């Protein structure tokens, strides 16, 4: 009996210690999304002297002031904001941080930010009562990239498990600089976009492979960073693609294979896609432009308009008109036009270098894929 009491007391002490390690919940609400699209942001920082807000709908480098109340809570209401996903952060006395009471976080290579979703009725990225696919997280060791074991996210369309004999086309989808392998699902809502468009019969059921795109450490010196795309090319062609197409029921042949990416991933798409038109029948580039050596490097491809156009069922190029890279992107589109390379150049009005643009890009691009005809004109 004595031993039982000792055990009971020990369990209670352990439970009390665990409870003590968990901070008491803060009843603060942040962000608070209002019906009119405005949003109130709050942070408790009683001893702070200055607190500001930055959101991706604001010019880069700007700060929106917040006001402190008698309880030490700083707040501000902004908007209305475009109905989609947005990144934001606070700066408290010079220290930038995510929102302490918001569990939705955008993971990045350096620092993190918080996420706020403004409901958008009818948008392809909203959660709907439709058949849903699944997202698998894989770990693959690569001999090419320093023997690392790297994450790969894979979207499987609804019904994949129920149709063991069916094979699907594949989209290799690349993220931007500073992102992580989960960015396209965590923020881009790639799985929800595909679920909804497939349910509406606006997109073919497809597999989407989303690897980590940093083959060298983020923030490396220029001479090392220059190796990123060549390493990614080797990794994709020699390890990632053979692995994916052996593990999953991916339909064979270039007609069933597409490549797309945003920003850094768009640059990788330009380089890997144009270098290997024998492997990809569709390319999608979002908010990006190739390097200054593009015309010289791919002179043969650009000069052979008939051959290049015959290989590309879809070449879709999009950029926001408020994006710093827009001028270079427009110049690239003009270069393609001079060489009579068939493509779509989609200008997104008031579009910045942000996820609201890239969600829209993905939603429009995937509807063109694997339709058995030329869609890039």
C-alpha positions in Angstrom: 0.0 0.0 0.0 2.8 2.4 0.9 4.5 1.6 -2.3 1.3 2.4 -4.3 1.1 5.8 -2.6 4.7 6.6 -3.4 4.1 5.7 -7.1 1.0 7.9 -7.1 2.8 10.9 -5.6 5.6 10.5 -8.1 3.2 10.5 -11.0 1.4 13.6 -9.6 4.8 15.3 -9.3 5.7 14.5 -12.8 2.4 15.7 -14.1 2.7 19.0 -12.1 6.2 19.5 -13.4 5.0 19.0 -17.0 2.1 21.4 -16.5 4.4 24.0 -15.0 6.6 23.8 -18.2 3.6 24.7 -20.3 3.0 28.5 -20.3 -0.5 29.6 -19.4 -2.6 30.4 -22.5 -2.8 34.0 -23.6 -6.4 35.0 -24.5 -5.1 37.5 -27.0 -6.6 37.2 -30.5 -4.3 37.8 -33.4 -4.8 38.1 -36.2 -8.5 38.9 -36.2 -10.0 38.8 -39.7 -13.1 41.0 -40.1 -16.0 40.4 -42.5 -15.0 43.4 -44.6 -11.5 42.1 -45.2 -9.8 44.3 -42.7 -7.5 42.6 -40.1 -6.5 43.5 -36.6 -3.1 42.4 -35.4 -2.1 42.3 -31.7 0.9 41.5 -29.6 1.5 41.7 -25.9 4.8 43.6 -25.2 4.2 45.8 -22.1 7.9 46.9 -21.8 8.4 47.6 -25.5 9.1 51.1 -26.6 8.2 50.7 -30.3 6.3 47.9 -32.2 5.6 47.9 -35.9 3.9 45.5 -38.4 5.1 44.4 -41.8 2.9 42.5 -44.2 3.6 41.2 -47.7 0.9 43.6 -49.1 3.2 46.5 -48.1 6.2 47.9 -49.9 9.4 46.0 -48.9 11.2 47.8 -46.0 8.1 49.7 -44.8 6.8 49.5 -41.2 3.2 50.1 -40.1 3.1 51.6 -36.5 1.1 49.9 -33.7 -0.4 51.5 -30.7 -0.1 50.3 -27.1 -3.1 50.2 -24.7 -3.1 50.3 -20.9 -2.7 46.5 -20.7 0.5 46.5 -22.7 -1.1 45.2 -25.8 0.0 46.8 -29.1 -2.5 46.7 -32.0 -3.4 48.0 -35.4 -6.2 47.4 -37.9 -5.3 47.4 -41.6 -7.0 46.7 -44.9 -9.1 45.6 -46.5 -6.5 43.1 -47.7 -6.7 40.9 -50.8 -8.6 37.7 -50.1 -5.9 35.1 -50.0 -2.8 34.1 -47.9 -0.4 36.7 -46.6 2.8 36.7 -44.6 3.4 39.2 -41.8 5.7 39.8 -38.8 6.2 42.2 -35.9 9.3 44.2 -35.1 9.6 44.8 -31.3 12.3 47.3 -30.3 14.3 46.3 -33.4 13.8 42.6 -33.2 11.6 41.0 -35.9 9.5 38.1 -34.9 6.5 36.0 -35.8 3.2 36.5 -34.0 3.5 34.7 -30.7 -0.2 33.7 -30.5 -0.7 32.6 -34.1 0.0 29.0 -34.8 0.2 29.4 -38.5 3.9 29.9 -39.4 5.7 30.2 -42.7 8.9 28.3 -42.3 11.9 29.8 -44.2 15.6 29.2 -44.5 16.3 32.3 -42.3 13.7 33.4 -39.8 10.0 32.7 -39.9 6.8 34.7 -40.5 3.2 34.3 -39.5 0.4 33.6 -41.9 -3.1 35.2 -42.2 -5.7 33.9 -44.6 -8.4 36.2 -45.8 -11.4 34.0 -47.0 -11.9 34.1 -50.7 -15.1 32.5 -51.7 -14.8 30.5 -54.9 -11.0 30.7 -55.0 -9.3 27.4 -56.0 -7.2 27.3 -52.8 -10.1 27.3 -50.4 -11.0 24.2 -48.4 -14.1 22.6 -50.0 -16.1 19.5 -49.5 -14.6 17.6 -52.5 -12.5 14.4 -52.8 -9.1 15.2 -51.4 -5.8 13.8 -52.5 -2.9 13.2 -50.0 0.5 14.7 -49.4 3.3 12.3 -48.6 6.6 13.4 -46.9 9.5 11.4 -48.2 13.2 11.3 -47.2 15.8 10.5 -49.9 19.5 10.3 -49.5 21.4 11.9 -52.3 25.0 11.1 -53.3 25.1 14.2 -55.5 24.4 16.8 -52.8 27.0 16.0 -50.1 25.3 12.7 -49.1 22.4 14.6 -47.5 19.1 13.0 -46.8 16.5 15.5 -48.1 12.8 16.1 -47.9 10.5 15.6 -50.8 6.8 16.4 -50.7 4.5 14.4 -53.1 0.9 15.2 -53.9 -1.2 12.2 -54.9 -4.6 12.9 -56.5 -7.9 11.7 -55.2 -8.5 8.0 -55.9 -4.8 7.2 -56.2 -5.0 4.3 -53.7 -8.2 3.0 -55.2 -6.9 2.7 -58.7 -3.8 0.6 -58.5 -3.5 0.2 -62.3 -3.9 3.8 -63.2 -0.8 5.9 -64.1 -0.7 9.7 -63.8 1.2 12.5 -65.4 3.7 14.4 -63.1 4.5 18.0 -62.4 7.8 18.7 -60.8 7.2 21.9 -58.8 10.0 24.0 -57.4 10.0 26.7 -54.7 11.7 30.1 -54.4 14.9 31.2 -52.6 14.6 31.1 -48.8 11.7 28.6 -49.0 11.6 25.0 -47.8 10.4 21.8 -49.3 6.9 22.2 -47.7 6.4 25.7 -48.9 4.1 24.8 -51.9 1.7 22.9 -49.6 2.1 24.9 -46.4 1.6 28.4 -48.1 0.9 27.7 -51.7 -2.0 25.4 -51.1 -0.9 23.3 -54.0 -2.8 20.2 -52.8 -6.1 22.2 -52.3 -5.8 23.9 -55.7 -5.4 20.5 -57.4 -8.2 18.9 -55.3 -10.6 21.6 -56.3 -9.7 21.9 -60.0 -9.7 18.1 -60.4 -13.2 18.0 -58.8 -14.4 20.7 -61.2 -12.8 18.7 -64.1 -10.7 21.8 -64.9 -7.4 19.9 -64.4 -6.2 16.4 -65.1 -5.5 14.3 -62.1 -1.7 14.4 -61.6 1.1 13.7 -59.2 3.1 16.7 -58.0 6.7 16.2 -56.8 8.0 19.1 -54.6 11.7 18.8 -53.6 14.0 21.0 -51.6 15.5 23.4 -54.1 18.6 24.6 -52.2 21.4 22.3 -53.4 23.9 24.6 -51.7 23.3 26.3 -48.3 21.0 29.3 -48.4 23.0 32.6 -48.2 26.2 31.1 -49.7 28.7 33.4 -51.3 28.1 34.1 -55.0 30.7 31.7 -56.3 29.1 28.9 -54.3 25.5 30.0 -54.9 26.3 29.8 -58.7 26.5 26.0 -58.3 22.9 25.7 -57.0 21.1 25.2 -60.3 23.7 22.9 -61.9 23.6 20.7 -58.7 19.8 20.7 -58.8 19.9 19.7 -62.4 22.1 16.7 -61.6 20.0 15.8 -58.6 16.7 16.0 -60.4 17.8 14.1 -63.5 20.0 11.4 -61.9 18.3 10.8 -58.5 15.0 12.6 -57.9 13.1 11.8 -61.1 14.2 8.1 -61.4 13.2 7.7 -57.7 9.8 9.3 -58.1 9.0 7.5 -61.3 9.9 4.2 -59.8 8.1 4.7 -56.5 4.9 6.2 -57.8 2.6 5.3 -60.7 3.8 8.0 -63.0 3.0 7.6 -66.7 6.1 7.3 -68.9 7.3 9.8 -71.5 7.9 13.5 -71.8 4.3 14.1 -72.8 3.4 13.2 -69.2 6.1 15.3 -67.5 6.0 19.1 -66.7 8.3 21.4 -64.8 7.5 24.7 -63.0 8.8 26.9 -60.3 8.5 30.3 -58.7 11.4 32.9 -58.4 14.5 30.8 -57.8 12.5 27.8 -58.9 11.5 29.6 -62.1 15.2 30.2 -62.9 15.8 26.5 -62.4 12.9 25.8 -64.7 14.3 28.0 -67.4 17.8 26.3 -67.2 16.8 22.7 -66.6 13.7 22.8 -68.9 15.5 24.4 -71.9 18.5 22.2 -71.4 16.2 19.1 -71.4 13.3 19.6 -73.7 13.6 15.8 -74.4 12.3 15.3 -70.9 9.5 17.9 -70.4 6.6 18.9 -72.6 5.4 21.8 -70.4 7.2 24.6 -68.6 5.8 27.1 -66.1 7.8 30.1 -64.8 6.4 32.3 -62.1 8.0 35.7 -61.1 11.4 35.0 -62.5 13.8 35.8 -65.2 16.8 33.9 -66.5 20.4 35.1 -66.1 22.2 37.4 -68.6 23.8 34.5 -70.4 20.4 32.9 -71.3 20.4 34.0 -74.9 23.9 32.8 -75.5 23.6 29.6 -73.5 20.4 28.5 -75.3 21.1 30.0 -78.7 20.5 26.7 -80.5 17.1 26.2 -78.8 16.1 29.8 -79.4 17.1 29.8 -83.1 15.2 26.6 -83.7 11.7 27.9 -83.2 10.1 25.1 -85.1 11.8 22.4 -83.2 11.4 24.1 -79.8 7.7 24.8 -80.4 7.1 21.3 -81.5 8.4 20.0 -78.1 6.6 22.5 -75.8 2.8 21.8 -75.5 2.7 24.5 -72.8 5.2 27.3 -72.0 3.5 29.6 -69.5 5.3 32.6 -68.1 3.8 34.9 -65.5 4.8 37.9 -63.5 3.2 40.6 -61.3 3.5 44.1 -62.8 4.6 45.5 -59.4 7.3 42.8 -59.0 10.9 44.1 -59.0 11.7 41.4 -61.6 8.9 42.4 -64.0 11.1 44.5 -66.3 13.6 41.6 -66.8 10.7 39.2 -67.2 9.1 41.4 -69.9 12.5 41.6 -71.7 12.8 37.8 -71.6 9.3 37.5 -73.1 10.3 40.0 -75.8 13.4 37.9 -76.5 11.2 34.8 -76.9 8.9 36.6 -79.2 11.8 37.8 -81.4 12.8 34.2 -81.8 9.2 33.2 -82.4 9.2 30.8 -79.3 5.5 30.3 -78.6 4.6 31.1 -75.0 2.0 32.8 -72.9 3.2 35.9 -70.9 0.7 36.5 -68.2 0.8 39.8 -66.5 -0.9 39.8 -63.1 -2.2 43.3 -62.3 -0.9 44.8 -59.0 1.0 41.6 -58.4 4.0 41.6 -56.1 6.7 39.0 -55.4 4.5 37.1 -53.0 2.4 34.0 -52.5 -0.9 35.6 -53.5 0.6 35.8 -57.0 2.1 32.3 -57.0 -1.2 30.6 -55.8 -2.9 32.3 -58.8 -0.1 31.2 -61.1 -0.4 27.6 -60.1 -4.2 27.6 -60.3 -4.0 28.9 -63.9 -1.0 26.8 -65.1 -2.2 23.4 -64.0 -5.4 23.7 -66.0 -3.3 23.8 -69.2 -1.3 20.6 -68.5 -1.6 17.2 -70.1 -4.5 18.1 -72.4 -3.0 16.5 -75.5 -2.7 19.7 -77.4 -0.7 22.9 -77.7 -1.8 25.3 -74.9 1.1 27.8 -74.8 0.2 30.0 -77.7 
